[in-house]
């Protein structure tokens, strides 16, 4: 959704991220899956495109929502999912994504084949055999591309699972607009592949996509009516649009439903955003977050002309915490918008150039962790059964989570109820709200680094290591 300039985002989402279906074959019965309820879908027009990744639960963000123990989540009314495919309820067991090929190979230097070493105390040297890398609570600017590649890989399964009609159908719809997209991007600030990815993400290539009422985000690029008429110089007559009986009448009343005009409006917004923010990546983030919100986050971080990867990964509860709190508080996945956009760009590239690789992404073909299961080591602020054993990478992830949650929240221990293979289950009976927030942060961060999948079920959080 195109956020209005100088205004906060309007669409808040709550929910959760769930385990990959394709990455849990050897523990099919253990990986937690859930179904989530959805909100109101516009009756007259088709729903908006790829639904945002969601988070929920007693790993909580105080969402002002009722959450049933059965795992049903109340969504904000403006969150829209594909009606025909999902039928009002969506199974969120995500498909695996390891077939990003060159992206995963590019990430190998810092983040591939990894889990993280804890940040408390002395840090062990990275050991690929043991599955360790550097501190998850710090950002290494010399490896920006690797962080971006890992975050893109981490968000790809969401697009795979949520693309209306599937990735192939969505890509086919989006590809039809390529000539208009190439015309719209002449003069920048983004290239055709990036604008095409935005169409994939915002509307899934559906010209008449609408998120709620006509005043809300609508059209191929999901522009708000106020932004379209007040900022972008587009013709929007809501009174006539509401009365429109045909698609032709709707297009005459509202430029947002005219693909060429919607694309041109989006490019104008991105051009304005880049002029204000100074960077293309920041301009793209602002498309969902809003220029004002992003400027405030940068101000709280203490720098304005930095890559978004630095703002995102270097803002933690322990470092640039004010910026992290703002990003955390938005609650609508604005913070991960750029990674989802890059994931859509990757999917469209594979659709055109490498269908077998795209099929692998969709199928979730993923090499499973190897090694001999080992007991969890003491001294990582964890309580766990004495018989618990995990594969080396999974054990290191669990120990990292325990250490870093304790460091962030100053509360310990975190309780693991069961552990086997590459999956462990954490009790949702937290010792403080701070511990719950710290655990949520670690789940978000490790997910963004494409290292884990997780799901909530009743009183447990199941974490599966990729």
Secondary structure, 3 states (H helix, E strand, C coil): CECCCCCCCCCCCCCCCCCECCCCHHHCCCCCCCEEECCCCCCCCCECCCCCCCCCCCCCCCCCCCECCCCCECCCCCCCCCHHHHCCEEECCECCCCCCCHHHHHHHHCCCCCCCCCCCCCCCCCCCCCCCCCCCCCCCHHHHHHHHHHHHHHHHHHHHHHCCCCHHHHHHHHHCCHHHHHHHCCCCCCCHHHHHHHHHHHHCCCCCCECCCCCCCECCCCECHHHHHHCCCCCECHHHHHHCCCHHHHHHHEHHHCHHHHHHHHHHHHHHHHHHHCCHHHHHHHHHHCHHHHHHHHHHHCCCCCCHHHHHHHCECCECHHHHHHHHHHCCCHHHHHHHHHHHHHHHHHHHHCHHHHHHHHHCCCCCCCCCCEECCCCCCEECCCCCEECHHHHHHHHHHHHHHHHHHCCCCEEEEEEECCEEEEECCCCCHHHHHHHHHHHHHHHHCCCEEEEEECCEEEEEEC
